[in-house]
Amino acid sequence: MDQTIPAPYLGLPSVAVRFDAAIEKLLYAITGVLLIIEIVLLATGVVSRYVFDKPIVWSDELSSIIFLWLAIFGACIALRRGDHMRMTSITVRATGTTAQVLSILAIVLPMLWLSFVMQSAYAYADAQSFMTIPALDISGAWRAAALPVGLAIMWFFGLIELLRHKHFGMVCMVVAVSAAIVVSLSFSGPIFEGLGKWNLAIFFVGFVFAGVLSGIPIAFCFGLATVAYLQLTTPVPLQVLIGRLDEGMSHQILLAIPLFIFLGFLMEATGMARRILEFFASLVGHRKGGLSYVLIGAMYTVSGISGSKSADIAAIAPALVPEMRRRGEKDGEVAALLAATGAQTETIPPSLALIAISSAAGVSTAALFTGGMLPGAVMGLILCAYVWWRKKGSAVVVHQKPASRDIMRKLAIASPALILPFLIKSAVVEGVATATEVSTVGIFYAILFSFTVGGRVAWQDIKKMIIRTSSLAGAILFIVGTATSMAWALTQSGFSEDLATAFRNLPGGAATFMAVSILVFVVIGSVLEGIPAIALLAPLLLPIAKGLSINEIHYSMVIILSMGIGYFAPPFGIGYYTTCAIAGVEPNSALRPMMGFIVVLAIGVAIIAAVPWISTVFLH
């Protein structure tokens, strides 16, 4: 449902057209206001507590209310703009009627899920109205009402999409067939009840993978599988599912996600990334393949600022890729290295994957931030060694080494940007701010940078950044919410106990468990992307790892890096295609060099898995 370029309204009544446009503009305005209030509120909390030693007792409650509304409205915007995560590597190859049907299903099936859960969302909000938010002394409905309102808006956007689809006859056919399947399944409860544990494979493997491969947004694939399982095989009311959705989307640590995404966009707009690139280029850019080392170092540094792989790559590529081409680098090599560095830096704080695993499995965020630095550096050194080996006999243009005074000048210019990653990490480790609050430290630092040494950011650019932040964060948080409800359903089914037993009974103990985990997360990461995979599997597998005496920080680093490989590995990895698109490279041209980088990344993960010290040395 990509609405970056709006489709024609194909005969819709003018009142519907105006109402649709008004809702969209209102969402943009509200999410912008909510994001700004959230930033100011969290920053005020840091100053009040750390400077004046007077914590604001109601700030967490108000922040939680605003966050849920921001998350669900962001999910609405993502649906409107077509930004919900989905796997398109198969659907883009479809043509004719098949392509039409898949495009319609990508609208109809999310609407089907929304139709099932909207009433339960209203019931959930009504039940919360009898609860009181203590410090604010207001009804819980002020918070919980976000869910039914947001789900209703998403359903409305879906309806508008169907009504203005250019193949309306095909739309009617797909809707009719989908309704017939739902009715048929509703009478099949006794059959599914007799299948026992096989239902887990049918719904949570068959349904999910069929939906993902068909290009249905991943969050709705999780949601549909969970609703179908609960409705056809259990007496559990869907209101419970809404509670898990709420819990997953609004965990306080996840508030860092929209704020760090916004920080990443600010970093790009204020020229921080460009200054870092120019400094690294002055150090090693004159060497053979020097800009490849610059790319690796810059991605490591920028990852510590933005927290988002997409933001990292988008910030680095426009500044570096054209110059690499001018120096004789092949397009495929450039895109492959860019994707490999995306996988390499998955553990660099404040990575969204680290924040997600902290939320999903209750692991210390500060420990994850501390433990993630060295594994990323080790992966970077391994990539540098591989680049050196590949470039030693190449014909890439070598430039003259700049004078020392030029290097020092570049360092002075880049210093304010280079300080930011260390400022973020120190604020968390030293207890100045929580992992959620520290993002506001970075945001205000970036704003100060803009007004002093960087170029001021235009208001129009800020509005675009807010919309992109809301959309991307909403898509991520909605996936976490539906994955949380799916993980809860799996746990209630007894699957977690069965999984724990199966893994504990693997021959070879901890070593085999680690090897199987790497394989599982590479495969799952290529289909589901990092954050949904973490939300789904981390709560199940981390307790098993601890039971086998594997350090939870060490295990977290290994699975995050494994998912990074899957996410950027062709032919299924979404990150690979995203990187090629950002670099302006045809995916087929990068396929062969990417295979070499995948092997090198796998070697790096194996080394980190075999040497726990790499992940834990700074924890003591």
N, C-alpha and C positions, 0 to 999 in steps of 0.2 A: 504493500500500500504506500508506494512512494509518492508523496505529495509535494516534493520540492518544486515541481512544475504542475500546478493544479490542472486536472483534467476538465474538459468542458462539462457543464451541468446538464447536458442532454435533456432539455425539456422539463427539468424540475420546476415546480412553482417558485415564483420569485421570492415568496416569503420564506421558503425552505432554503433557498440560496443565501438570502440575507441572514437568516438565523444560523446557518452553518458557519458563515464567515465571521459572524459576531462571536460565536462560541470559541472559534479558533483564536481570534484576537484577544478575547477575554482571558483565555488560558495563558497566552503569552504574557499578558500584563500581570496576572496573579502570580504565576510562577516566578517572574522577575522580582516582584515585591517580596515574596516569601523567601527567595534565595538571599536577597539583600538583608532582610530582617534576621535570617538565620546567621549570616556572617557577623552582623553587628552584635547579636545576642551572645554568640559564643565568644567573640573577642572581648565583650564587656565582662563576661564571666571570668576570663583569664585575668584581666586587669584587676577586677574586684577581689579575686582570691589571692593572686600572687603579689600585687602591689599594696593593696589596702588590707589584706588578710580578712576580708569580709565576704565569704561566699554568698551568692544570690541563691536562696533556697528554692525558689520557684523556677529558676532558669531551665533546669533539665526537663521539667514537665512541659513548659511552654515550647521548648525546643522540640520535644517529642511530638507535640500536636502539629507544629508547623512542618516538621519533617515528613509525617505521614501524608499530609496534604500535598507537599512538594513532590513526594515520590509518586503518588497516584496520578497527579496532574502531569507530571513528567512522562509517565507511562502513556497517558492519553496523547500527549504531543508526539511521542515516539510512534504511536500507532498512526497518527495523522500524517507524519512525515515519512513513514516507511522505515524507521530506524530500529525497530525491534530486531534482535539478532536472529538470523536464520541461516541455514546452509543452502547456498544457491549454486554450488558447483555442478549439481545434476540438473536442476531446473533450467539453468541458462542454456542448456543444450537441447531443451524441448522445443518443438516447433508445432505450428498448426493447432489442431484441436487440443492436443495434449497440453500445450503451453497455456491455452485459454482456460482449460479446466483447472490446472494447477494455480493459475493466478486468482481464479474465483474461489477455490478452496482456501487459499491463504486469507480470504476475507470471511468466508462462511463458517469455517471451523472455529476461529476465535469468537465469532458472534454466537455460535452454538454453546461454547463454554460460558460466555457471559450470560446467556439466557438461563443456563442452569443455576448459576451462582448468585445472580442479582437479588433474588428474593431472600436468599440466606444472608446476603450482606446487609440488607435492610433489617432483617431479624436480629443480626449480630449487633448492629448499631442501636437498635431499640433496647436490647438487653444491656448494652453498655450505658444507656441513659440512666439506669438505676445505680450506677457506680459514681463515686465522687473522686475527682482528681484532688488529692489532699491539699497541697500547698496553695494551689490556685482556687480551691473550693468551688469548682464548677463541675458540671455533669460530664461523664465520659463520652457522651454523645458528640460533644464538640470535636473530639478526636476521631471517633469511630465512624462518624458520618462521611468521612473522606472516602471510605471504600464504596458504599452504594452510589454516591455521587460520581466518583471517578469511573466505576464500571458502567454506569448508565451513559456517561459521555462517550466512552469507548464504543458501546453498542450503537449509539447514534452515529458516530463517525463511520462505523462499519456499514450501517444501513445506507448512508449517503453514498459510500463507495459502490455498493451494489446497484443503487438506483441510477448512477451515472456511468456504469460500466458500458463500454461500447458494444459488448456482445450480450445484450440483456436477455435474449432468448436462451442463451447458454447459461446465464445466471439462474433463470427460472428452473431449468433442468437440473442443475447441480443442487439447488436448494431442495427440490422435490426428492431427488435421490437421497440426499443427506437426511431429510426428514423420515423417509421410508426406512433407512438403516437404523435410525434412532428408535423408531417404533418397534422394529424387529428385535433390536437388542433389549428393549424394555420387557419383552415377553420371554427373554432367554435367561432370566435370573436363575431358575432351577438348574439349568445346564451348567452355568458357571459355578454355582455352589458345589456341584459334584466334582469339579476339577481340582479343588484344594489348592496346593501351592503352585500348580501350573498356571493359575491366574496371574501370578506375579510375572511370569514370562510373557503371557499374552498381553497384559496391559502395560507393564513397565518396561518391557523390551520391544515387543511387537508393535504396540500402538505408538510408543515414543519414536522408535526408529523409522517407522513408516511415515509418521508426520514430519520428522526432521528431514528425511530424504526427499519428501515432497515439497519442501520449501516453506512449510508452515512455521511461523515464528516459534522459537524454542520454548519460550515461556508458556505459550498456549498448548504446545505438545505435552508439557508436564501437567498442566492444568487439566486437559482433557483426559489423559490417562488416569489421573487421580480420581476425578469425578466418576469416570466409568467404573473404576475398580470399587469405589465406595458404594455407588448406587446399585451395582449388579451383584456384588458378593458380600456386602456387609450391611448391617442396620444403622451404621453411623450417619447422623444427619450432616448435611453439608455446612451447617453453621459452624461445626468444629473445624472444617477445612478453612473457612474464612478467618477463624481465629489464628490458625497456623500461618495463613497468608499475611495477616497483620503482623504477627510476631517476626516473620522472616523479612518483611520489607522495612520494618521500622526499628530494628535493633540499633541502639544508640551509636555503636561503633561504625555502622554503615553510613552515618551522616557524613563521614569523611569523604565518601565517594563523590557526591556532587561538588563538594568544596574543592577537592583536589583536582577534579576535572576542570573546574573554573580556573583554578590556579594555573593549570597547564596551558589553557588558552591565553591567559594573561601573559604567561612567560613567553609564548610565541609572539603575541602582539607587541610586547614591549621591547623585543629584540634581544632578550636574554640568550636565547638559543644561538642566534647569529654571533654574538660576542664570544660565546664559549667555543663555537666552531672555529672562529678566526684565530683564537689563541692556540687551540690544538693544532691547527694547520701551520701556524708559525713554528711549532716545535718539531713536527715530523712530516709536514706536507711536502718537503723537498725530497724526501727519500722515495725510492721505487715503491709504488703502491702506498705511498704515505697517507693519502686521503682515506684509504681503507682503515688504517690505524686511527685516523681522526674520527671516522664514523663510529668505530668501536668505543673509543674513549668518550665521544660526545653523547652517544646513546646511554652509556653508563652514568654520566653526569646528569643528563636531562631526565633520566628515569627517576632520579632522586628528587626531582622537582614536580613533575606532573602526575606521576602515579598511574598513568593510562598509556598502554602501548600505542593505541591509535594516535593519541596526542603527541607521543614521543616521535613516532615515525613522520607524522605530518609536520612537525616542527623542524626535523632534521633534513628531510629529503629535498625540499625546495632550495635550501641554502647550499647543499653539498652535491647532490646528484648531477646538476648541470656541469659543474667544474670537473667532476670525475669523468664525465663523458668527454669533455674537452681534452683531458689528459690521456685519452685512449682506452679507458675502461669500457668493456662491453656491457650493453644494457642488461643482459641476463646475469652477469657477474655482480653488477651493482645492486639489482633487486634482490638477488639471493643473499648477499651480505647484509643488506638492510633487514631482511626478514630474519636472518640468523641472529643479528644483534637484538632484535625484538625478543627472541626466545632467550637469549643470554641474560637479559636484564630483568627477567620476571621477578627476581627476588630482591631487587634494589628498592629500599623504602623510599617513598610510601606507596609501594605497589598496591593496587587495588586487590590483587590476589592475596597479599598478606593480610589486608584488612578483612577480606571475606573469610579467610580461614580462622582469624581471631574471633569473628562473630559466630561462625558456624560451629566451631569446636572448642571455644572457650580458652584458646591459647593466648598467652600474654602478648599484647601488641608490641610493647617495648622490647621484649625478647625477640620477637620475629623481626622487628626493625634492625636490632643489633646483629642478629644471626644472619641476615640476608646480604650483608655487604660483601663478605669474603667469598661466598659461593659465586656471586656475580662477577667478582674480580677474577677468580680462577677461570671461569668460563670465558671471560674476555681475553685472558692471557693465552688460553688454548686456541681461541679464534685468531689471535695475532700470530701465533706460531704457524697456523695453517695458512694464513694470508702470506706470510714470509716465504713459506715453502712454494706456494703457487706463483708468487711474483718474482722469484729470484732469477728466472730465465725469461721474463716477459719483456715486451717492448713498450711498456708504459712510459710516458714522458716524465722525466725527472727535472724538477725545477731547482734553481739556485737556493742555497740555504740563506735565510734572511739574517741580517745583522743582529747582534745581541740586543742592541738598543731597540730594535723593532719588536723583538720578542717581549722585552720588558714592557714596552708600550702596550702591546696586545694584552699582556697579563694585567696591567693596571686597568685597562678598559673592561676586561672580563671579570675582574675580581668581585664586583658586587653581585654578578650572576653566579659565580662559583661558590660564594658564601652561602647561598640559599639552601642547598641540600644539607650542609653541615648544621645550619641554623635549625632546620626542621628536625633533624635527628637529635640534636642536643636538647632541644626544648622538650622532647618526649622523654629521653633518657634521664634528664636532670629533674623531671617532675614539674617543669614550668607550666606545661599544658598537656592535656591528654592527647591521644592519637587523633581524636576527633577535633579538638580545639586547635591543634597545631596548624591545621590547614589555614585557619584565619591569620595566624602569624605570617605564613607565607604570602597570603593574599595582600595583607597590608604592606608587607615588605615590597611586593611587586608594584603596588600602587605608588609607594614612596619612590621606588626606582624609576617609575614612569615620570613622575613629576620633577625628579632631580637630574638624573644622568641619562635616562632613556627618553624615547619619543612619547609624547602624550597620546593616549588611545582615544580615538573619536567616539562620541556617544553612540553613533550608529553601529560601530564595531562592538561596543559593549553589549548592545541589545542583541546582536547576532550571537555573541558568546554566551549570553544568558540562555537563549533559546536552544543552542547546541548543547549546553551543559544540562539543561532540564531534560532534553530528549534522551541524551546518552545515559544520564544517571537514571532516569525513569525506566529505560529499557533494562538496565542492569539490575536495579532494585526489584523490578517486577519478576525477573527471572529468579532472583534469590527467593522472593516470596513464594512463587509456585514450586520451586525446587524444595523449599522447606516443607511445604504441605505434602509433597510427594515423598520426601524422606520420612516424614512422620507416619504416613500411611504404610511405608515399607517396614518401619520399626514396629508398628502395631500388628503387622501381619506375622511377625516372628522372623522376618527375613534377616534382620541384623544379627540375631542369635545364630541363625544358620550360616550366615556369612562368616561370623567370628569363628565358629566351629570349623568351617572349611579351611580358613586361612591358618588357624592354629594347627591343623592336622597336616599341613603341607610338609613334605620331607625337607629337611635342611634348616628348619627353624627360621630364625630372623633373616638369614641371607636369602633364602628362597622367597620369604614374604616380601622383602624389599625388591627383589627382581620382578616378582609378579606385579607388585604395586606400580613399578615403573612402566611395565608393559600396559597395564590397565589404564593408567592415566595418560599415556601417549595416545592410546586408541580413543578413549573417552574425550580427551582434550581436542582431538581432531574433529569431533562431531559436535560436541556440546559447548566448546569454548571454556576457558578456565573457571570463571566465577560460578556458572551453574553446576559444573562438575564438582567444584569444591563444596558448594552448598549441599549437594546431593550425597557425596561420598565421604567427605572429611569426618562428619560426625560418626560414621559407621567404622571407618578404618583406623582413625587415630587411637581410639581405645585399645584396638588389637595391637597396634604398634607399641603402645606403652606396656601392654601385657607381655610383649616379647622383649622388653627392656631396651627398646629403641627410643632414643631421645626425641621428644615431640617436635622440637625445633629442627633437628636434623631431618626427621621424616617429612616435615612440612616443606623444607627446602627441596628435597628430592622430588616430591610429588608436584610441586609448583613448576620446577624446571622441566619435569616430564610432560606436564600439560602444555608448557610453552613449546616444546618440540612438536607435539601433536597439533597445536593451534597454527603453527607456521609450516607444517609439512604438507606438501601436495600428495595426493590429489584432493583430499577432503578439507585440509586446514583452511579455515576462513581467513586467518591472518595472512596467509600466503597471497591470496587473491587481493586482499585489501592493500598489502604492501606493493604489489605489482601495479595496482590502479594508482596509488599515490605517486609512485616513481614513473608512471607513464610507460610501463613496459608490458609487452605481451607475455602472459603467463607461460606459454610454451617455451619461450626463449630462455627463461630462468630455471626451467625444470631440471636440466642436467646439472648445472653448478649447484643448485639447491640440494641435490642428493648428497654431494660431497660435504656440504655444511651440516646436513642432518647427521651424517656419520660422525663428524667431529663433535657436534653437540651431544650425541649419545655417549661418546667416549668421556666427555666432560661430566655428564650426569653419573656415569658409572664410577668415576673417580671420586666425586663428592659423596656418592652413596657408600663407597668403600672406606672413606676416611671421615668419620663423624666430626673429628677435630675441626675441619674446615667450617662447619656450621656452628660449632659450640665454643670455639676458643675465646671469643669476646664476651661470653656470658658469665664468666667467673671473675 
